[in-house]
Amino acid sequence: MEQTGDDESDAQESSMNLSTLQQEQAAWAQRNFGTVSVDSQLLGVMEEVGELAHAVLKEEQGIRGSREQHMADAADAIGDTVIYLCGVATCLGIDMEQAVTATWASVSQRDWRKHPESGRVDDADSR
């Protein structure tokens, strides 16, 4: 893929699966920080979710910046959260892509409007 030199354009043209991201994040973390703990990675997740909440709140309140800046901050926090989650998964020996795929396979089958108690069809059958 040809790089244009424009970071935003290059980011939009590339894509990465979660397994590749997890492998690259683990190598990057090792190179930059040595051994990382699940605690440090989880604290990073929490910090980034806080930054996301801050961006959403300030956008909702209409203060401390433009909508474009708040959305850019939110996008950055979401990306950083996923990167830290890859670190958590690595520390725990969990394959991020498999975990997300398996969980989505289950979650995507739920229908909360038809089955408000649990979202699952099988619960309606058990009554």
C-alpha positions, -999 to 999 in steps of 0.1 A, spaced: 0 0 0 13 34 -9 18 58 19 6 94 11 23 111 40 -11 122 53 -17 103 85 -55 106 84 -56 93 48 -32 65 55 -52 54 85 -84 53 65 -67 32 38 -53 6 61 -71 -20 83 -59 -44 108 -74 -75 124 -73 -79 162 -48 -107 162 -23 -86 142 -30 -56 165 -25 -78 196 8 -92 183 21 -58 173 10 -42 206 28 -69 226 60 -64 207 57 -26 210 50 -28 247 80 -51 253 103 -28 233 92 3 250 85 -8 286 99 -43 291 76 -66 310 41 -51 315 16 -62 341 -21 -68 337 -26 -42 364 -8 -15 343 -27 -24 312 -60 -24 330 -53 10 346 -46 22 311 -80 10 299 -96 28 328 -77 60 321 -87 59 284 -124 52 292 -122 83 315 -109 103 286 -137 90 264 -163 100 290 -147 134 293 -149 140 255 -185 128 253 -195 149 283 -179 181 270 -196 175 236 -229 170 253 -224 202 274 -212 221 244 -181 235 262 -143 234 261 -139 229 224 -157 222 191 -177 192 181 -148 182 158 -123 183 186 -145 164 210 -151 137 183 -114 135 176 -107 131 213 -133 104 215 -119 85 186 -84 87 200 -97 74 234 -115 45 217 -84 35 198 -62 38 229 -87 17 249 -86 -11 223 -48 -10 223 -47 -13 261 -73 -41 260 -50 -60 237 -23 -56 264 -47 -70 290 -56 -99 268 -19 -107 261 -11 -106 299 -40 -130 305 -31 -153 276 -64 -145 258 -65 -142 220 -83 -109 215 -98 -118 181 -111 -152 193 -126 -136 224 -144 -108 205 -156 -132 177 -170 -157 202 -186 -130 223 -201 -113 193 -215 -146 181 -234 -149 214 -244 -112 218 -256 -108 182 -282 -135 188 -299 -116 216 -332 -97 210 -340 -75 239 -372 -62 224 -387 -97 220 -371 -111 252 -366 -83 276 -357 -105 306 -325 -118 291 -325 -111 254 -324 -148 247 -349 -169 228 -343 -200 250 -355 -182 281 -389 -177 266 -391 -214 260 -383 -223 296 -414 -207 310 
